[in-house]
Amino acid sequence: MSNWTIEDAEELYGVKRWGAGYFSIGEHGNIQISPNHRKPDVFIDMQEVLDEMQAEGIQFPAVIRFHDILRSQVEILNETFRETITNAEYEGEYVGVYPIKVNQMREVVEEILDAGEPYNYGLEAGSKPELMAVLAYNDNSEALTILNGYKDEDYLTLALLGRHIGRKMIVVVEKFSELEMLVRLAKKLKIDPMIGLRSKMMVRSTGKWSSSSGDRAKFGLGIAEIVNAIEYLKEHDMLHCAKLLHFHIGSQLSDIRKVKEAVTEGARLYAKLVQMGVPLEYLDIGGGLGIDYDGSSTTTDSSRNYSTEEYVADVVYGVKQICDLEDVKHPNLVSESGRAITAHHSLVVTNVVGEVNPAATNYDVSPTEGEHVLVSNMRELIGANDLHPQERFNDAAAYKQSAYEAFKLGILSVLEMAKIDTMYWMTLTEIHSALDDETRQIQELEELEDTLASQYLANMSIFQSAADTWAIGQLLPIVPLIRLNEKPQVRVSIADITCDSDGKIGKYIENNHISDNIPMHRLNKGESYPIGMFLTGAYQDVMGDMHNLFGRLTEVHIFSHDDEPGAFYIEEIVPGHSAEKVLETMQYNTDYMAKMVKKAIDKQIRKGHLAPREGVRWTDFYERCLSGSTYLRYDK
């Protein structure tokens, strides 16, 4: 224990590698947060945050939002573009937008707009409800509103309403029929739209979202369709409305070379269209600015091999070079970075509520008179260190299989099976502890580490709080929030409290590689063991479902402040869904439910099976559960 250091913990969990300067391990062994990039020496100790949450009566699990991180990410992106544009002597401006599909929470959108106001940072919408939100909230007349996604008449009419009230709303045409509909509505309402044309890119991205580009992409116009769209606008005397060229090759771009290719292709098409007389002013490079989930700085799906500064430089200098070669004015640059803005600001905090480990079961395996030979044979393997580990493992596996067959035939008793099972796990534990570098290379013996790993039960639902880990294998860092100055003693995987076998985390960051389980600390009886799932601010906050009727988590909004104790304060607490709320979402009438349970209790009172006071207590308890949290309650 005394040889374990904070540096060892950092190497194991890689907090600084994926923390982007916001997260690290403090000298007391607690996760610490430096949420304001302008004040890198101001730290918030996670233990102090947890203590204040407990004092406020906030139960786990909960989402913690560090709003200063949101602001920092907005400022860093915009200032990096501004500085690079100045250094490159680029003649256009950067006018980025935040795509709210990444996280539509009102508090998130408001914070981003407030932080982005000095930069005229706008919003992007991809559906009618999102458009209605941005129409109300993006009231900066100099900021853009980019409208993507498939559209109907109501969608397009709302966009024209935005133009009518002085907003820079650009309708990005995804298919030709949308252009026809837009032109018809614009003429009917006598409102000039701002039109963008989305190009299907020839360059193909890589990774989970590679289908966003190429000829089979879901959205966008091919080259021939773009030319037809231009001719159509000319025919209707609306070519002057064409303001933007848009392309997008995928989310979470891991390889900077694909960014360079896309910028070259997009800038070349932009320049050629301008030379054809299309009065474009903006080049929208779409989203895709990745983040380093695993801290490896590689081209894996959960990482990126570039910095934000390199990304911005490749965009600015790449577009400038093409436009200079084509003798075309530099366009204003638009990007739709959502993941990079929001991911770091939010984490899910929960507690471990139990452990599943068959190897930890205690049972008396002392010999008894007349016991079956299989029981005796399994006992002989305990402490049999003279046997080669592979032979010992093979014998243990064979005895257990034989015992299983014998039990099915009624030959072995339940008590004998209990002994065999206990001794089997004891033997495997001994084999694993005695492995050396040579025997560890044997595949079956190497896999013992995973076989013997515990499952820590976390008070949460993967389907609600980390849907992408289940749906697409997204990697999210998971780290103990305290005790990081202690050496972890056990390997574990994390399972949630849903009744679904898929409710577990399958991959973990360990020593700069990906593992099937991860070292953590032993649970101390009577003590809470809080863990954090980080980088959940992008998509995870808004993609959760109602699996097992586990609802949204309570949110804790934190701001840093030098003069406050611990350099932070809780600005707002947003209660999570109650059981009543999620039941009503699924069309249950909770008043009726409470009435029926009370009716059943009253019936037992009339029969004399329940005392009236006891019946009242049961009725109150049921109603209290309806108004309470959907998650497990622990008062440690």
N, C-alpha and C positions, 0 to 999 in steps of 0.2 A: 504493500500500500504506500509506504513512504517513498518508493522509487517512482511513483506515478506523478506526472507533472501536467500542468495546463497545456504545455506543448504537445504532450502525448495525446491528450484529449482532442486537441485541434487537429492533429494528424489523423486520428481515428475518424472523427465526424466531419472534418473538412469545412467547418463553419465559415472560416474566412474565405475559402475558395469559392463557395457559392453565395456568401453573404453580401457581396458587392459593396463592402465597406460599412454596411449597416449592422451586421451581426458579428459577434465574436464571443469568446469565453473570458469572463472576468476572473480576477485573481482569487475570488472566493469560490470559484467553481460553478458559478451561475451564468447562464446566457445573459449577455448584455447587448444593448441596442444603442447605436449612435444614429438617430433618425434624421438629423439635419446635416446635410453635406457641407453647409457653411460653418458648422460648429462641430468638427470631427472629434473634439476632445470632450464633448458633453455626452455622458453615457447614462443609460437607464438600466438598473439592475432588475432582471426579470423576477427575482424573488420578491423584491419590493412591490412590483406590479401585482404578483399573485397575492401577497399579503393584503394589499388594498382591496383587491377584488373580494377576498374572503371577508374583510371588514364590511364591505358593502352588501354582503350576502349573495354574491354572484356564484352560482353553481357551475361546475364543469359539466359538459364541455362548453367552450365559448370561443368566439372569434375575437381576436384582438386586432384592431386596426391602428397602425401608427400613421396618422395623417401627415406628419412631417415627411415621411418617406415618399408619399404620393407627391407632395409639393417638390421635394428634391428631384424626383425623377422627371417631372415636367420641366423644371428649371434646367437640369443637366442636358436634356435632349435639345431644348430650344437654344440654350446658350452655346452648345457645341455646334449646332448648325450655324448660328450667327457668327461665331468666331471663325469657323472654317470658311464661310462665305466671304468674310472680310479678307482673310489671308489669301484666298484663291482669287481675289478680285472678281468674284462672281457678280453678275449684274442683276440677278433676280433676288427674291426674298424667300425665306422659309415661312410657310403658313400651314403648320401641321394641324391634324385633327385627331381626336381621341375616338376610337370606335367603341361605342358604349355596349356593344354585344359582349365585350370582354368582361365587363362588370357594370351592370346597369343600376347598381344601388345608388339611390339619390344622393346620399352623403358623399359617395365617391365621385360622382359626376360634378357635384357642386364644388368639391375641393379642387378637382382638376381644372375646372373653369376659372376658379378664383386665382389659382396659381398661374394659370396660363394667360390671364387677362393682359399683362404687359406685353405678351408676345403675340396677341391676337390668335391664340390657340383655340381651335374650334372643335366641332363634334362630327362624328359620322354615324349614320343610322342605316339599318338594313331591313327594317320592317315598318309597318304603319304605326304600331305602338311606340317604337323607338323614335320615329319621326315626330310623333305628337309630343314626346318628351323633349327632344332637342328643339322643337319649335318654341316651346315654352321657356326653356332654360338657356339656350344659346342666344342671348340678346345683344351680343357684341356685334355691331353692324360691320366691323372690319374683319371679323373672323368668318371662316368658311363653315358651311354645313354641307358635307358630302353625303349624297343619298345613293346607297347601293342596294342590291337585292332586287328581286322581281317585284313588279309594280302593277297596280290596277288603277282605275280612274280616281278613286278616293286618295290613294297614295300621291298620285301626280297632282291632284287638285290641292292637296295640303302643301305640296312643294310650291305651287304657284301662289298660294296664300302667303308663304314665306317671302317670296319675291315681292308680293304686293305690300308687305309691311317693312320692306327695306332690308331684308336679310340676303346674304350672299349664299343662296342655296343652289348647289349644282347637282342636277339630276344626271346620274351616270347611267347611260343607256346600256343595258345588259343584253337585249335582243331587239331586233329591228322593229317588231310590233310595238314595243314601248315608245319608240321614236314617233311612230305614226300616231299613237294615242296622245302623246305629249303635244305634238304640233297641233292636232285638232283641238285639244282643250285650251292651249295657249291662244289660239286664234279666237275661240269662242269667248274667252274671258278677257281678251285683249291685254295679256300680260306676257312680256318677253321672258322666257326662262333662261337660265344659265345651264348649258348642256355639256355633259362630259361623255366621252366615248371610251368604253372599256375594251382594250385589245386582248385577244387571246394570244398569249406569248408562245413563241416557238421554243424558247429555252425551257427546259424541264427542271423543276426543283427536285430535291431528294427528301426522304424521310416520310413521316406520317401524312403530310399534306401535299405530297407531290402531284396529286390529281388536280390541284388548283390551277395548274398550268398545262400547256400543250393543247393539241387539237381537240381533245376530249374533255376539256375543262367545262365545268358546269356553267360558268358565267363568261360573258364577253362576246365580242364580235371578231370574226376573222378579218383578214386584210380586205377581201372582196366586199364583205359586209360594211366595213368602215368606209370604203370608197362609195358604195351605194348610199350610205347614210349621208355623206357629204353632198352627193348629187341631189338627194331628197331635200336636204335643207336649202340648197340653192333653188330648187324648183319652187319652194314655198317661201322664198325670200327671208330665210331665217338662218343663213350661214353665220351671220354676225353673233348668233347665240352660242355657237360652239366655242367653249372656253377652256376645256380641259381634256387631256388624254390621260387615261388611267390604265395601270396594269398591276397585277398581283400574282406572284408565283408561289405563294404558300406561307403558312404560319411557321413560326419558330425555325427560321432559316439557320442551319447549323454551319454552312460552308460559305465563306465570304466570296469564293469564286463564282458561286451561283448568283450572288448579288451583283457582282461586276458584270456578268453576262447579261443579266436582266436589264441593268441600267444602260448598257451599251445598246441593246435592242430597242428598249423603250425610247431612249433619247434619239436614236436614228429615225424611228418612226415619227416621233414628234417633229423633228426637223423637216422631214420629207413632207409632212402634212402642211406645215407652215409654208413651205416653198410652193405648195399647191394653192395657197391663198386662204387656208383655213386660219382664222384669227385666234389661235390658241394662246392662252396666257399661263396656263398651269400644267405642270407635269406631276401626276400623282403616282408615286412609286409603290403605293399600297402598303400593306403591313409586312410582317415577317421578321422585324428586328428581334432576334432571339435573346434568351437569357440562359445563363449557365446553371442549370438545375443541379448538375452533379459535380460542378467545380473542376471538371477535367480539361476545359478549354480545347475540346476536340470537336470532330464532326459527327459525334453520336447524336441521336434524336433528342437527347436531353441536355445538350450542351451547345456551344458555339466556339468557333476558332478565331474569333475577332472581338475587338472592343467596340464600344459605341463610337469612339473617336474614329476608329478605322472605317466603320460602316458609313459614318457621315462623310468622311473624306472621299471614300470611293464613290458615293452618290454625287457629291458636289463637283469634284474634279472630273468624274466620268461624264456627267452631263455637259459640263463646260467644254471639254475637249471635243465632243461630237458636235455641239452647236457652233463652236468656233470653226471647225473644219467645214461645216455646211453653211457658214456665214448666216446663222440664224440667231436672233436675240435670245439671251438666256431666259428660260421660263422661270416663273415662281415655282418653288418646289413644295410639294405636299407629301407627307407620309402619314400612314394610319397605324401608328405603333400603339398597341394596347397592352400586350403582354409585358413589354419592357417597362411600361408606366406603372402597372398595377400589381404585378406578381409579388414583389417584395414587401408591400405594405401590410399584408394580412397574413396571419397564421392562426391555426386551430390549436387551442390549448385544451388538453384533457388529462385525465388521471387514469392510471392503471388500476383496475378494480379486481383483478384476479390473475391467476396463472394456471395454465394447463400444461402439465408435464408428467406423463406416465412414469418416467424414471424417478420421479420424486416421491412416489407413493410408498408409504411405510406399511409393511405387513410381515408378520412373524413367519419366517421360513425355516424354523427349526425342524429337524427330522422327527418323524413320528413312526411308530411301529406299524409295519404293513403298508407303508406308502408305496405308490406305484414306482416302477423302475425309471420312468421318465422324469419323475420328480427328483430322484436320487442322481440321475445322470446330469440334470441341469445344475444341481447343487455342486457337483464336482468341478464345474467350470468356474465357480467363484474362487478367485485367488489363484487360478491355474496359470500363473505367469510363465511357467516353463514351456507352455504350448506356444507355437507361432500364432500371432494375432489373427491371421487369416484362417488357420485351422480352428482356432477357438471360436471365431465368429461363425464359421460354417456349421460347427457342431451346435452352437446355440440356436441358429436359425432352423436347423433340422429338427432339434428336440421340440422347439416351439410348434413347428408345423405338425409334427407327429402328435403332440399333445392336443392340438386343435382338432385333428381328425378323430382322436380317441374320445374327446369330449362330445363331439357330435354323435358318436356311437354309444354314448352313455357309459364309457369305461372309466373316465376320470370324473371326480366330483368337482363341484364348484370350488371347494376349499383347495383342492390340489391344483386346479387351474390358476387360482389366485397366487399360490406359491410359485408355480412355473413362470407366470407372467412377471412377478416381482423379481425373481432371480434372473430372468432373461434381461431385464433392463439393468439390473445390477452388473451383469457380465458385460453388456455393451458399454456401460459407463467406465468400467475398469479397462476394457480394451482401448477405448478412446484416450484415456488418461495416459496409457503406456506407449502410445504410438511415437515412433521416432521419424526422422526425415525419410528413411527408406520405406518403412511400412505405410507411411502416410500417402505414398504415391499409389497404393493399391486402391482401385476405384471404390470398391465396397466399403473399405475402411475409411477412405477420405469422406465418403458420404455420411459417416457416423455423426459428424459435426451437425449436419442438418437434421438427422434423425433424432438426436438428443436435445435439440434446441427446444426451449420452452416457447409456449405461446402466451404472450402478455395480452390480457383482455383490456382494451381501451374503451372507455365510456364515450362511444361515438358511433356514427354510422358512416362507413366508407361511401355509401351510395348518396348520402346527403352532403358530406363535407369534402370528399375527394373523389368525385365520380370518375375523373379521368384515369385514376390509378387502376380502376376496375375496367373501364371501357376501352382504353387504348394503351394501357401499360405505361402511363405517364409516371415519371420518377419525381417524387417530392421528398426533400430532406426531412428526416425524422430524428429528433435529438432529445435526450433528457434535458430538462430546463435547469436542473440543479444537480449537485453531487458530481460535477464534472472534474473536481479535484480528487475524486476517488477512482480507483481502477475498477472498471466493470468486471463482474465475476461470471456472468452467464451470457450465453448467446440466445437471442429470442427473435421471434417474428411477432408482428402486431396483428391481432384479430379484433374485430369490432364486436358490439353486443347485439347485432342483428342475428336472426335465426337462419341466415343464408351462409352456406359454406364458402361462397365467393367473398364474403365480407372480411377481407384481410388484405394486408399489404404484402406484395410479393417480392419487391426489390428494395434494397437499401444501399446507401452510400457508405463505404467503409474503406479507409486508407486509399482514397483516390481510385477505387474500383467499385464495381457493383456486386453485391452479395445477396444471397437468398435469406439471410438473417443478419442480425447485428448485435454486438456486445452491449449489454446494459447492466444495471446494478441489481443486486438482489433486493426484493421487496422487504422492507422492515415493517413488522406488524405494528399497526396503529399509526403508521406514517403515510402521508400521501406521496405518491411518486408521479409528479407531473411531467408530461412529455409534450413536445411541440411539433406540429406538422407545418413546415414553412413553405413560403412561396405559393400560397393558395389564393392570392388576390386576383389572379387571372383565371376566369372561367369557373373555378371551383366554387366560388361564392354564390354563383347564380345558376349552376347546372344541377344542383341536388334534386333528388326526387323524394317521394313519400314512402319509400320502402320501409315496411314494418311500422308505418305511421310515425317515424321519427321526424320531427319538424325542424325548422330553421333554428340555428343556435343563437343564444344570447350574444349580442355584440358589445364590445367594450372599445370606445373610441378614445385614443390617448394622444395627447399633445405634449411635446417637450417644452419645458420652461425652466430657465436657469434658477429662478428664485423660489421655485416650489421644492418641497422635500422630495428627494430622489430625482429631481430635475424633470418631473412630469406631473400631469394631472389627468384624471379621467374626465373628459369633456362631456361624454354622453354614454348612457347605457340603454341599449335597444333590446327589450326583452325578446327572448326566443318564442317560438310557437308553443302554445299550451296544447295539452292533449285535446281539449275542446276545439281549438282552432283547426288542428289537422283532421279531426273527425268530421267537422263541418265541411272542410274542403272536399272530403270524400262523400258528401251528401248525407251524412248522418245528422239526425236531429238530436242534439245533446240534451235539450230540455225533456224530450220524450224518453231518452235513455235514463236520465235521472229519475223521472217519474216512474218508469217501469221497475227500476231497482228498488225504489222506495216502496212501491206496491208489494214487491216480493218480500221485503223486510217486514212490512206491516202485517202481511199474512202470517209470517212466523211468530210475530208478537201475539196475534189473536189466538194462535194455536198453543201459546204458552212456551214455545221453544226459545224465545228471546225475551229478555226483560225490556220494557219500554225505553229506559235510559240507554241500554246497550244498542237497541235498534236505532235510536237517534244518533249515537256515535258512529255506527256503521254508515248511516245515510250521509252524515257530514263528511266522513272519510272518503266516500265515493265521489261526492261533489268536489271535495278538495283535490282529489286526484285529477278530475276533469280540468280544473283550472291550473293545475301544476304542469311541470316540465314533462316532456315525453321521455327524457333520458333518466338514467339511474341517479338516485339521490344518495350522496354520501356526505356525512357531516364530520369527517375527520378534521 
